[in-house]
Amino acid sequence: MAIGAWFATEFDEPASSRDLPALFTSGGDPEVLVVDRVARGVAIVGRVQGASGAVVLKVRTGGRPVRVRVDLHVDGASQGAWSRAASPTRGVRELPRLVMVRAQGTDRAAVLISRQRGRLRMVEAHAWVEFDLHADEVGRDELLIIELADATLPPWAATSLSPLAAVGVRINQVEVVAIEDVGEGKGSGRLTGAPAQHAGLVSAGGLVGARGRGEGPARSRFVVVNASGDAVRCRLRIGTASASPAAIRHPSPNWLRRQKGQTVLKALRVAQRGAGYALFEASPFTRPPHPDQLVVRAASLVDGAECRVATTAETEDVLDVVIERTTAGPVLIGLAEPEAAAVRRRVSELVCQVVELEW
């Protein structure tokens, strides 16, 4: 018996299903049946309001395996919603977000989203997720449940990634297509950085632009690999970036919550970002370390198991990383400097950019 049949009455109208290929771009669509801790949007599906959030979509798959593609987005309103929920203390910086994407109650993929710090403003970031569902995973009730939640972080990365990472994240759109219409496309292969991120095979902080297709500069020292295979090779370009600014803190005095007070606070944040960027460009301690000096670790985001890592420094700024895993699922790669070298970094932080992915 379908799940919804237990709650049906004779006055209920049957919910309509969307045929494949299906593209959901608004939370007001009748096929978006239920949202859990997600605020529905008009031009987007919705925005997560709690520690986790889910949307339930009505899709008619016809018993066929499908490929699901989700566009996630972090903007200024995302950070504002996060600060209201997390109530960060003074001095806490805006950290990258690691979000796990689940479907039908199972972990499917993870994304790393980090806004880029510009001269005067923070640049929005998109992240794409893509995964396949077997023919029997969408049952007779034709319900597709997509959930965003925090991932289980390894101890060596827990303090460097944002808590409550899913709060405020936008679900811009969800696309569902039959695999027979687009081909398998999940075997071994090789892609450069931006196409690999747009395909959801790797996530290194997010893409930029109105549709999230531009790569932009590096913004994090972490990389999430969603590509399948026992061994995956990533070529990473090492660099430094201006240290992330302090997280937005909602003021407690009433006068600061008014429009004039908010204008003053925004002007102060712009001035702080500009000063931080200028200090980064003028500082003599912003040169990236040699790849041979870095410590590279990797762990599964499903069970937390450490993955075997082999590294090779190809040039002075390019590092070749090969990870070997025994369980399927997304893997987190983290780069770190030795403690002695990390002490001198005050205005910059280590970042990496995916040059090539081979799986």
Wavefront OBJ file of the C-alpha trace (Angstrom):
o trace
v 0.000 0.000 0.000
v 1.302 3.483 -0.883
v 2.310 5.618 2.091
v -0.229 8.379 1.448
v -3.184 5.974 1.194
v -3.398 5.691 4.997
v -4.299 9.386 5.330
v -6.632 9.780 2.357
v -10.283 10.809 2.702
v -13.128 10.868 0.213
v -12.737 14.644 -0.093
v -9.094 14.524 -1.169
v -8.208 15.226 -4.790
v -5.457 13.006 -6.183
v -2.110 14.786 -6.378
v -0.786 15.252 -9.884
v 2.542 13.769 -10.922
v 5.073 15.382 -13.240
v 6.238 13.300 -16.185
v 9.873 12.874 -17.173
v 11.891 14.873 -17.934
v 10.842 16.938 -14.921
v 12.286 20.299 -13.894
v 11.209 21.848 -10.579
v 12.036 25.551 -10.314
v 9.421 26.858 -7.880
v 8.190 25.791 -4.474
v 4.698 26.796 -5.526
v 4.402 24.031 -8.120
v 1.596 21.585 -7.249
v 4.002 18.666 -7.669
v 6.079 19.969 -4.733
v 3.855 18.213 -2.219
v 5.584 18.673 1.135
v 8.407 20.788 2.507
v 9.966 20.041 5.895
v 11.880 22.959 7.455
v 12.148 24.536 4.021
v 10.598 27.887 3.077
v 8.991 27.619 -0.346
v 10.194 30.032 -2.986
v 8.688 31.550 -6.113
v 11.690 31.537 -8.454
v 13.427 28.768 -6.466
v 12.225 25.546 -4.894
v 12.996 26.759 -1.386
v 15.468 27.698 1.325
v 16.415 25.429 4.229
v 15.375 26.925 7.577
v 16.607 24.298 10.060
v 19.551 22.033 10.776
v 18.211 19.892 7.943
v 15.472 20.309 5.369
v 13.600 18.137 2.891
v 11.314 18.526 -0.111
v 8.938 15.860 -1.410
v 8.346 15.857 -5.170
v 5.711 13.948 -7.115
v 7.370 12.400 -10.176
v 6.078 9.674 -12.496
v 9.118 7.561 -13.403
v 7.254 4.692 -15.023
v 9.469 2.173 -13.258
v 12.599 3.499 -14.951
v 15.943 4.390 -13.327
v 16.402 8.141 -13.138
v 19.152 10.698 -12.728
v 18.556 13.526 -10.259
v 20.369 16.851 -10.535
v 20.129 19.519 -7.841
v 21.380 23.118 -7.914
v 22.313 24.437 -4.451
v 23.167 28.071 -3.776
v 24.616 30.128 -0.907
v 24.095 33.902 -0.886
v 23.990 36.738 1.628
v 20.544 35.699 2.865
v 21.912 32.200 3.465
v 24.559 33.572 5.790
v 21.986 35.765 7.530
v 19.721 32.776 8.171
v 22.697 30.785 9.449
v 23.717 33.512 11.906
v 20.219 33.631 13.372
v 20.275 29.882 13.987
v 23.918 29.475 15.064
v 24.317 32.770 17.010
v 28.091 32.922 16.399
v 30.301 34.562 18.992
v 32.405 37.589 18.160
v 35.440 36.800 16.037
v 34.056 33.597 14.496
v 34.821 33.551 10.785
v 32.554 32.525 7.942
v 33.588 28.937 7.222
v 32.983 26.677 4.207
v 29.800 24.599 4.306
v 29.841 20.846 3.786
v 26.304 19.648 3.011
v 25.185 16.042 2.573
v 22.437 15.436 0.024
v 20.169 12.465 0.683
v 17.454 10.911 -1.464
v 14.950 8.315 -0.275
v 16.711 8.376 3.094
v 20.147 7.379 1.746
v 23.312 9.496 1.473
v 23.946 10.176 -2.196
v 26.518 12.955 -2.536
v 28.101 15.835 -0.675
v 28.948 19.377 -1.698
v 31.378 21.963 -0.394
v 30.122 25.547 -0.730
v 32.219 28.555 0.218
v 31.570 32.156 -0.744
v 34.527 33.972 -2.275
v 35.778 37.080 -0.530
v 36.047 39.949 -3.007
v 37.433 43.419 -2.536
v 34.168 44.882 -1.283
v 31.643 42.056 -1.164
v 31.191 38.332 -0.809
v 30.515 36.477 -4.064
v 27.666 33.971 -4.148
v 28.421 30.300 -4.800
v 26.544 27.482 -6.541
v 27.119 23.758 -6.197
v 25.703 20.996 -8.375
v 24.820 17.499 -7.191
v 24.033 14.587 -9.495
v 23.151 11.012 -8.580
v 21.239 8.031 -9.953
v 18.254 6.173 -8.495
v 17.404 2.577 -9.369
v 14.069 1.675 -10.861
v 12.646 0.388 -7.563
v 13.765 3.338 -5.407
v 10.854 5.541 -6.454
v 7.859 3.430 -5.462
v 4.245 3.294 -6.569
v 3.485 6.461 -4.599
v 5.807 8.328 -7.027
v 7.411 10.365 -4.224
v 10.981 11.634 -4.513
v 12.336 12.844 -1.158
v 15.428 15.064 -1.273
v 17.024 16.106 2.016
v 19.887 18.438 2.909
v 21.727 17.884 6.181
v 25.110 18.128 7.885
v 27.684 15.514 6.974
v 29.608 13.469 9.539
v 32.991 15.196 9.622
v 36.324 13.601 10.533
v 37.984 15.106 13.642
v 40.749 16.787 11.647
v 38.198 18.847 9.669
v 35.440 19.445 12.220
v 36.718 22.833 13.428
v 37.478 24.143 9.929
v 34.022 23.620 8.438
v 30.786 25.341 9.359
v 28.368 23.802 11.863
v 24.696 23.761 10.850
v 25.920 23.897 7.261
v 22.519 23.303 5.672
v 20.829 26.301 7.318
v 19.959 28.971 4.737
v 21.064 26.984 1.682
v 18.886 27.601 -1.368
v 17.543 24.762 -3.490
v 17.355 26.558 -6.811
v 16.085 23.722 -8.947
v 15.735 19.955 -9.149
v 15.902 18.115 -12.465
v 14.851 14.485 -12.913
v 15.488 12.637 -16.191
v 15.378 9.009 -17.279
v 18.851 7.488 -17.540
v 17.936 5.855 -20.837
v 17.456 9.352 -22.287
v 20.854 10.714 -21.201
v 23.029 7.585 -21.174
v 24.874 5.938 -18.332
v 27.818 8.335 -18.112
v 28.974 7.077 -14.707
v 31.954 4.958 -15.670
v 35.606 5.979 -15.652
v 36.701 9.192 -17.291
v 38.630 12.445 -17.040
v 37.375 16.012 -16.720
v 38.903 19.390 -15.991
v 37.943 21.374 -12.904
v 34.851 23.400 -13.874
v 33.114 20.650 -15.919
v 33.784 18.137 -13.139
v 32.157 20.451 -10.591
v 29.228 21.200 -12.870
v 28.697 17.451 -13.311
v 28.663 16.993 -9.540
v 31.670 14.650 -9.552
v 33.772 16.942 -7.372
v 33.089 19.977 -5.211
v 35.765 22.508 -4.311
v 33.858 25.456 -2.901
v 31.299 26.096 -5.601
v 30.851 27.769 -8.960
v 29.968 31.393 -9.665
v 27.734 33.260 -12.089
v 23.969 33.565 -12.475
v 23.648 29.900 -13.422
v 26.630 28.653 -11.480
v 28.803 27.678 -14.439
v 31.904 29.843 -13.925
v 34.719 28.473 -11.800
v 36.265 31.585 -10.282
v 39.343 31.566 -8.034
v 40.107 28.944 -5.394
v 38.312 29.437 -2.085
v 38.892 26.457 0.243
v 41.545 23.955 1.257
v 39.013 21.115 1.153
v 37.686 19.091 -1.781
v 34.775 16.650 -1.860
v 34.969 13.812 -4.384
v 31.687 12.196 -5.439
v 33.085 10.256 -8.397
v 32.787 6.494 -8.127
v 35.694 4.093 -8.298
v 38.130 2.474 -5.901
v 40.869 4.941 -6.854
v 40.341 8.582 -7.838
v 43.048 11.033 -8.896
v 42.785 14.791 -8.377
v 45.235 17.380 -9.631
v 45.078 20.399 -7.350
v 46.563 23.859 -7.822
v 47.755 25.245 -4.477
v 47.448 28.894 -3.582
v 46.465 31.371 -0.902
v 43.469 33.636 -0.530
v 42.413 36.443 1.743
v 41.268 35.109 5.100
v 37.505 34.756 5.382
v 35.728 37.628 7.156
v 33.929 37.447 10.470
v 30.526 35.797 10.337
v 27.450 38.022 10.355
v 26.146 38.572 13.878
v 22.631 39.866 14.386
v 22.750 42.851 16.760
v 20.889 42.770 20.041
v 20.173 46.550 20.431
v 16.899 47.547 18.817
v 18.335 50.649 17.143
v 20.822 48.510 15.211
v 17.983 46.392 13.837
v 16.341 49.385 12.204
v 17.025 50.388 8.629
v 19.600 53.076 9.428
v 21.411 50.786 11.842
v 21.534 48.005 9.238
v 22.942 50.468 6.688
v 25.734 51.382 9.094
v 26.526 47.732 9.784
v 26.676 46.927 6.066
v 29.051 49.848 5.492
v 31.304 48.595 8.310
v 31.374 45.094 6.837
v 32.310 46.475 3.413
v 35.123 48.511 4.966
v 36.428 45.485 6.880
v 36.432 43.325 3.761
v 38.228 45.988 1.739
v 40.839 46.468 4.460
v 41.375 42.719 4.771
v 41.816 42.320 1.029
v 44.300 45.214 0.869
v 46.271 43.765 3.782
v 46.365 40.392 2.035
v 47.809 41.910 -1.146
v 50.428 43.906 0.782
v 51.471 41.152 3.191
v 54.780 39.311 2.567
v 53.351 36.117 4.101
v 50.842 35.270 1.388
v 53.060 33.124 -0.794
v 51.702 29.557 -0.958
v 53.811 26.747 0.469
v 55.468 24.151 -1.747
v 53.208 21.107 -2.282
v 55.845 18.821 -0.724
v 55.358 20.613 2.609
v 51.613 19.950 2.809
v 49.828 17.314 4.861
v 47.019 15.670 2.877
v 44.307 13.532 4.476
v 41.096 11.949 3.201
v 38.101 10.319 4.872
v 34.768 8.861 3.825
v 31.790 11.065 4.640
v 29.532 8.017 4.975
v 31.282 5.959 7.657
v 34.219 8.211 8.599
v 36.852 5.671 7.543
v 40.247 7.098 6.653
v 41.257 6.663 3.019
v 44.716 5.900 1.750
v 46.338 8.931 0.127
v 49.328 9.166 -2.222
v 50.649 12.572 -3.285
v 53.105 13.755 -5.917
v 54.260 17.347 -6.408
v 54.218 17.955 -10.161
v 55.268 21.619 -10.072
v 55.745 24.329 -7.457
v 51.988 24.896 -7.234
v 50.362 21.682 -8.545
v 49.802 18.610 -6.390
v 48.675 15.237 -7.696
v 46.495 13.390 -5.125
v 45.363 9.771 -5.474
v 42.845 8.431 -2.952
v 41.976 4.759 -2.494
v 38.797 3.743 -0.706
v 37.059 0.543 0.248
v 33.492 1.856 0.616
v 31.338 3.793 -1.833
v 30.217 7.351 -1.183
v 31.644 10.869 -1.079
v 35.169 11.437 0.234
v 36.562 14.582 1.855
v 40.134 15.637 1.020
v 41.818 18.173 3.270
v 45.103 20.037 2.921
v 47.023 21.495 5.844
v 50.386 23.083 6.519
v 52.792 21.985 9.251
v 52.127 23.844 12.489
v 55.345 25.843 12.311
v 54.410 27.300 8.933
v 50.756 27.845 9.781
v 51.544 30.134 12.734
v 52.771 32.950 10.511
v 49.555 33.119 8.473
v 47.412 35.946 9.813
v 45.781 37.510 6.766
v 45.753 34.598 4.302
v 44.645 30.990 4.203
v 45.584 27.964 2.162
v 43.267 27.157 -0.771
v 43.261 24.675 -3.625
v 41.593 24.461 -7.018
v 40.751 21.318 -8.975
v 42.715 21.227 -12.222
v 41.725 17.747 -13.342
v 39.728 14.786 -12.047
v 40.281 11.198 -13.179
v 38.222 8.282 -11.936
l 1 2 3 4 5 6 7 8 9 10 11 12 13 14 15 16 17 18 19 20 21 22 23 24 25 26 27 28 29 30 31 32 33 34 35 36 37 38 39 40 41 42 43 44 45 46 47 48 49 50 51 52 53 54 55 56 57 58 59 60 61 62 63 64 65 66 67 68 69 70 71 72 73 74 75 76 77 78 79 80 81 82 83 84 85 86 87 88 89 90 91 92 93 94 95 96 97 98 99 100 101 102 103 104 105 106 107 108 109 110 111 112 113 114 115 116 117 118 119 120 121 122 123 124 125 126 127 128 129 130 131 132 133 134 135 136 137 138 139 140 141 142 143 144 145 146 147 148 149 150 151 152 153 154 155 156 157 158 159 160 161 162 163 164 165 166 167 168 169 170 171 172 173 174 175 176 177 178 179 180 181 182 183 184 185 186 187 188 189 190 191 192 193 194 195 196 197 198 199 200 201 202 203 204 205 206 207 208 209 210 211 212 213 214 215 216 217 218 219 220 221 222 223 224 225 226 227 228 229 230 231 232 233 234 235 236 237 238 239 240 241 242 243 244 245 246 247 248 249 250 251 252 253 254 255 256 257 258 259 260 261 262 263 264 265 266 267 268 269 270 271 272 273 274 275 276 277 278 279 280 281 282 283 284 285 286 287 288 289 290 291 292 293 294 295 296 297 298 299 300 301 302 303 304 305 306 307 308 309 310 311 312 313 314 315 316 317 318 319 320 321 322 323 324 325 326 327 328 329 330 331 332 333 334 335 336 337 338 339 340 341 342 343 344 345 346 347 348 349 350 351 352 353 354 355 356 357 358 359
